[in-house]
Amino acid sequence: MVVSDNGTELTSNAMLKWQEDRQVEWHYIAPGKPMQNGFVESFNGRLRDECLNEHLFPNLRHARHLIAAWRDDYNHHRPHSSLDGLTPREYHKRSEEDQTLNRANL
């Protein structure tokens, strides 16, 4: 499932065809209500402020390299208050362990 705003890049014929071809369920947030998608707005703001606005990218390869490094730090090294101080990687690992234990107890 994809949740998005009503931006033109996400309502184009090409995107609608991609969605239909892959049978992706799509939900649009209400116009003028970015907090309906708050976690994405927060992530995009952090990416923009901490990475995109901090660098000049001479080419796409350089941009991909720096964004990958930022993403690695964000997911593997930086604790998140919304995850009780865990990194997303640690949270995911703990979630998988909990699911394994739950299956074993069925």
N, C-alpha and C positions, 0 to 999 in steps of 0.2 A: 504494500500500500504506500502511496505517496500523498503527502499533504503539502500544499503549496498555496502561495497567494495567487492572484489573478494576473500576474505580470505577463506581458506579451510574449516573452520567451517561453513561457509555460502553457500558452494557449494557442500556439501556432499550429498550423495544419500538420507540420512535420512531427511535432511533439504529440499531437493527438493521434496520428497514425502509429507512432512508436508505442504509445500506450495501448492502443487497440490491438496491434499485432502481438503484443506480449501479454495481453489480458491483465494489465496492471490496474488495480483499483485506485482511483484518484479522488481525493477530496480537496476542495478549495476552501480556504478560510474566507470569512466575510470581508468584503472590501473595507479598508480602513481599520481593521482589527488585528494588527500584528501580534498582539499578545495571545491570540488563539494559537499561535505557532511560536510561543515564547522561547522554547529551548533552542530552536533553530535561529531565531533572531539573536539570541545571546551568543551562540557559537559563531555566527557570521560576524558579529561585532568584534569578538575576540580575534578571529582570523584577520579581519581587516586592520584592527588597531595594533596587533602584536606582530603581524607578518607583512601583510600587503602594503601598509602605509610606511613601513620601516625600511623598505628596500626598493631600489630601482632595478628592474629586471631587464638586462640587455637582450635576452632571448628567452624563448619558451623553455629550453632545457634548464637554464639557470632558475627560472621561476619554479619549475617542477621540483628541482633539487631543494630549494629553500622551503617550499611548502611541505615537502615530504619530511624535512627535518623538524619543522614546526609541528606537524601532525604527530610525529613520533614522540616528541616531548609532551604534547597535549594528552596523548592516549597512554603513554607508558611510564612517564616520570612525574607528571604534575598531579598532586592530589586535588580532588574536587570536593567542595563542601557538600554539594548535593548528593554525593556518594559516601557520606560519612568519612571523608578524608582519604578515601581510596582513590587510586588511579582507575580510569576506565578499564584498563587491562586487569587489574586486581579484582575489580568488581565483577567483570565477566567471568574470570576464573572461579571466584567464589560462587557465582550463580550456577555455573556448570557443576561444581562440586555438590551444591545443594540439590540440584536436579538428579544427579547420580544417586545421592543418598535417598531421595524421595522415591525413585524407581526401585531401589533395593528394598525399601520398606513396604512396598505394595503387596 
